[in-house]
Amino acid sequence: MSIKNRLITMNFFQFFVWGAWLITIANFWFGTKQWDGTQFGLVFGTMGIASLFMPTLTGIIADRWINAEKLYGVLHILYALVLFYLPQVETPTYFIYVMLLAMCFYMPTIALSNSISYTALKNSKDADVVKDFPPIRVWGTIGFIAAMWLTNLSGNKATAYQFYIAGIAAILLGLYSFTLPKCKPQHVKGEKSSFVESLGLEAFRLFGTYKMALFFIFSMFLGGALQLTNAYGDVYLSEFAKVPEYADSFVVKYSTIIMSISQISETLFILAIPFFLKRFGIKQVMLISMLAWVLRFGLFAYGNPTDGLWMIVMSCVVYGMAFDFFNISGSLFVETNTDSKIRSSAQGLFMMMTNGFGAILGSYTSGWAIEKFFTHDKVRDWHTIWLSFAAYALVIAIAFAIMFKHKHNPKDVASVTH
């Protein structure tokens, strides 16, 4: 099997093991368990807490001591074991603690999968990272879609089996990862290094550069926007069942499949990233992403399962641009602006800001605001909720356009290829 096909397989299962439960866990929480909504935001907050330290920590370990693919495999197997235990939990508080442990094992694998892909492609004589990585990464999105469809069509979007599906796939991925190309630590034994370098903290020096520091800060704010969609998208569509005229609609019955349009859209926009990056540069691409988030939330605010169905569908289509133009392009931008010796830890740092601080910002703030200001008699005012999220994204976009100074040079993008 070629290097590209092996990386495709890795990316497919990397996101399959997440997609099997990420979008549908709200239905499990509110439906099957019938737990209170005030703590639900904490479930997604666990991703943020884990991402505060685990991606950076595992990145340092991969850069200095252990092959990235071996560490990646061990983490997926541990993640699977925790998922198998998760359905046995009977209290929401303990569920959150167990989920935090699962996320400590899973979240760093996202950054490690990028690092493994970049290393393998750069070590391949006939590969171009900017050209070849997006078509490989798109299979991660396909894996996410496949998991969502499997969970929904098998009738498990509100059951414990969603975790078993993810767990079995994670075990297989963990074992498969040991067959991947070797990604040895870049640190040379005996090489003189500073105290900061000896601790593996060199990637944090990126914050000393104004452009990189600002990039990471805005990455955090955009990471917050992503968590709003993950946490509330499917439950928003499902709650149309409370409105008599929409109760039997396709949207309510197959909400997860409707949400999967977002991931299908991703597959198209991922393939467009090389063109947009080379043509417009990282600033314009990220600005497009921010404006796409405004549309994502705004269309949700005015959509409904009948005459407003087109708005829901368009919101899902726009999501592909909102997510990819920020997440995938941002990862490539970090790769372009960092040394190979800190590749894994720099990707971990990006994860820390987006899925760490960003996830905490999005999960905790939105959960608190929705319960305090937008929930009346246990009914959520989704119209106002989505409009508030759209306003948040618009403010970020305006601030980014003014503050982030970056002149586009196509040669900067080309430098990442070898």
N, C-alpha and C positions, 0 to 999 in steps of 0.2 A: 504494500500500500504506500502511495506517495506521501511526502511530508504534508502536503496540503490536505489530502483526504484524512490523514490521521488527526490533524488539527481541527478539521470539520467535525469529526466524530466527538472530539473532546468538547468543542463549543456547543454542539447539539445537546449533550447530556448535562453540561455545565448549567444551562438555563432550564432544561427539562426538570431537574430536581428542585428548582425554585418555583417554576410556573405551575407545578401540580397543586400547590396550596396557596401561593401568595395572593392571588386575586379572589380566591373563594374562602379564605379563612374567616372573613367577616360573617359569612353565612353559617359557618360552623359555630362561631362564637355567639351570635345573636339567635340563631335558629335552633341548632341541636343542643347546645349548652344552656341557652337562654340566660346568659350572664349580662350584667349591667354594662351599659355603654361607656361609662366614665373611665373604665380601665382599658378599653379596647385600644386607644391610642398608644398605650404602653407596649402593646404587642409589636407595633412597628417601631416604637422607640428602642426596642432591643437591638434592632439592626443598626441603629445609630450608635448606641453604647458600644456594641461589639466593634463597629467600624472606627471608633475613636482610637483604638490601640492595636487591634488584632492585625489588620492589613499591613500597618507599618512595622509591627513586631515580626510578623512572618516574612515580610519583605527583607528586613535586615538579616534574618536567619538565612534566607535563600541567597542573598548577596554575599554572605560571608562564610557560611558553614555547611549548609545542606543543599543538595540538588533540588531545584524548584519543583521538578515533576514528582519527586519522592514525597516532599512535604505536602504537595497538592493532593496526592493520593491518600495519605494518612488522614488529612483533614476531612476529606469526603467520607471516608469510612466512619470516622467518629461522628460526623454530622448525621449519617444514616442511623447509627445506633441511638442517638438522642431522638430522632424522629419516630422511631419504632416505639419509644417509651411515651412520647408526648400524649397520645390519645388516652392513656391510662390516668392522666391527671384529672382531679375532680374539683379543684378550686381555681378561680381565675388568677389569684396572686401567685400560686405555685406554678401555674401554667406559664406565666410571664417569666419566671425564673428559669424554667426548663427551656423556654424559647430563647432566652438570652444565651444559654449554653450552646444551643443549636446554631445560633447566629455567630457565636465566637468561632465556631468551626467552619461555617459556610462563607461568611462575608469576605475573609481574606482570599478565598479561592478565586474570586472574580478578578482581583488584581493579579494574582499568580497566573491565571489562565492567559491574561494579556501578556505578561512577561514571558511565559513559555512560548507563546505564539511569536512574539517579536524575536526572541532568541533563535528559535528554529528557522524562521524565515531569513534572518540575517546570516545564519550559518549555511543557508542553501544558496548555491551559486546562481541559480536562475530565478530567484525570488525578488520582488519589489514590495516592501512593506506597505507603503501607502496604496499601491495598486492591489496587492493580494490579500491584505488583512481584512478589509471590509467584506469581500465575498465569502471569506471564511467565517467571520463573525456573524454574518447574516444567518448562518445555520444555528447559532445560539438562539436567535429569535424564533426560528422555525421550531426548535426544540421546546421553547416556552409555549408556543401556540399548540403544539402537539399535546403537551401536558394539560393545558387548559381544556382542550377539546375532549381528551380522554376522561378527565375528571367530570366534566359536565355531562357528556353523552352516556357515561356509565352510571349516572345518577348519584355521583359521590361528591357533588360540590358542597354539601353540607354535612358530610360524614367524616369519620376518622380515616377512611380508606385513602383519602387524598394524601395523608402523611405516609401511609404504607407504600403507595405508588412511588412517591418521591424517595423514600428510604431504599427501596429495592434498586432503583436506578442509580442512586448515589453509591451503593456498594459496588455495582458493576463499573461505574466510572472510576472509583477509587482503585480497583484492581487493574483496570485498563491503563490508568495513568502511569503505572510502573513500566509500561512498554513504550512510553513516549521518548522522543530524542532527549539525550542527557543535557540538562541545563545546569552546568557546574557553576559554583560560586565564582565571581569575578575577582574576589580579593586574593592576592598573591601572598602565600605564607612567607614570613620573614621580611615583607615589605614594610618600610618605615611609615608610620602613620601618626597623625595627631591624636589627642585624647578623644576628640569628637568622632574621628574616623574609626578609632579602635572600638567604640561603642556602637558603631553602625548608624550614627545619627547624622551623617553628612547630608542626607537629603533635606534635612530641615534648614540647611543653609539657603535653600531656594527661596525661603521667606525673606532673605536679605535683599533680594532683587525686587524693586517696585513692581515691575510687570508681572512677575511670577506670584508675588504676594497678593496682588489685586486679582489675578486669575483664580487663585485658590479661594479667595473670599467670595467672589461671585459664584464660583463652583458650589460653595456651601449654600448660598441662597437658592440656586437652581436645584440643588439636591433636595431642598425643602419642598419645592414645587412638585418634584417627582413623587414624594411620599404622600402628598395629598391625593394624587390619582390612585396610587396603589392601595391606600387605606380605604378610600370611600367610593371608588368608581363602581364596583360591582354591587355594593349594598345600596347605592343610589338608584341603580336600575331596578334592583329587586324590590325596592320600596314603592315602586309604582303600583305594586299589587294592592296597596292600601287604598288606591283610587278605583272605584268600581268600574269606570269606563276603560281602564287600562289593565284590570286584574288578569284577564285571559290573553293578553297580548304576547306576541313572540318575544318581545324584549324582556318581559318578566320571566317567561318560561326558560329562555336560553340567554340569560344576561351574560354569562361567561363567554358564550360564543360571540355575542355582540362586542364585548370588550376585547376579544381576540382580534377584531379588525384593527385595533391599535398596533398589535404586534405584526399583523400582516403588512400594515403600512410601513412598519420599521424595515421590513425586508427590502422594500423599494428604496427608501431613503438612505439606508446603509450603503447601497450600491452607488448612490449619487455622491457620497462624501468625497471621494478622490477628486472629482470634477470641481465641486464647490470649494474645497480647501485650496486647490491650486489656482482657481480662478479668483476667489474673493478673499481668502485668508481667514485665520482663526477668529478675528474680531467680528467680521461680518457674519460668519457662519454661526457664532454664538449669539449674536444679536438676533439673527433670524430665528434661532431656537427660542429665545425669550419671548419674541412676538408671537411665536407659534403657541407658547404656553397661554398667552392671553386669549387667543382664539379657542384653544382647547377648553378652558374653563368657561369662557363666554358662551360658546355653543351649547355646552352642557346646561347652562343656566336657563336657556330658552327652549331646550328640546323636550320632547315627550314621545311616547310610543306610537302615536298615530300621525297627525299632520305635522308634527315636529320631529318625526323619526329621522329625516334627512340631516337635521342639526346634530343629533346624537352620532349618526354615522360619520358626518364630516368632522366632528370633534375627535373621533377615533382615528380618522385618516390623518388629521393634523398632528396627532400625538406622535406619529412616526418621525416627523420632522423635529418636533420639540425634544424628543428623547435623544435621537441619534446625533443631531447636529451639536448637541452639548456633550453627551456621554462619550461617544466613540471619537469625535473630533478632539475632545478634551484629552482623552487618553493618548492620541497621536501627538498632540501638542506637547504633552509632558515628555513623551519619548523623544521628540525633536530637540527639546531644550535641556536634556539631562545627559550625563555621562553614562556609558554602559555599566560602569562599576556600581552605580546606584539605581539601576533600572528597576529592580523589584521594589526597593524601598520608596522610590519616587512614585511608582504606580500605587503603592500602598498609601502614600501621603495624599494622593488625589482621591483615593477611596475614603480616607479618613475625613476629608473635607466635605465630600458629596454625601456618602452614605453614613458618615459619622455625625459630624456637627450639623450637616444639612438635614439628615433624617430626624435628629432630635428636635431641631428647630421646627420642621414641618409637622412631625407627629404630636409632640407635646402641645405646641401652640394651637394647632388646628383642633385637636381633641378638646382642649380647654375652651376655646372660643365657640366651637359648635355646641357644646353642652350648656355654656353660660348665656350665649347671645342668640343662638339660632335654633334652639329646641324649646318647643312650647307644648305642654301636655304630652310629652314623649313623642312628638311629631317634629321631624327635622325640616326646616325651611331651606330646601335644597337650592331654590332660585337665588336667594340672598347669599347662601354659602358659596356657590360657584362664582357669583359676581365679586364677592370679596376676594376670592383667590385670584380672579382675573386682574383685579386692581393691584394686588400684590405683585404679580408678574410684570405688569406694566411699569410700576415704579422701579423695579429692578432693571428692566430694559433701558429706561431713560438714564438711570444712573450709570449703567455700564457704558452706554454710548458716549457719555460725557467724560467719564473718568479713565477708561481703559485706552491707553495710547499704544497703538501697535501698527507699524507700517508693514503692509503685506509685501513679502518678497517670495516669489515662487521657488527660489533656490533653497529657502529655509525648509520648505516642505520636502523638496527633493533630497535634502541631506539625511532624511530619516530612512531612506531606502536601503542604504548599505552601511 
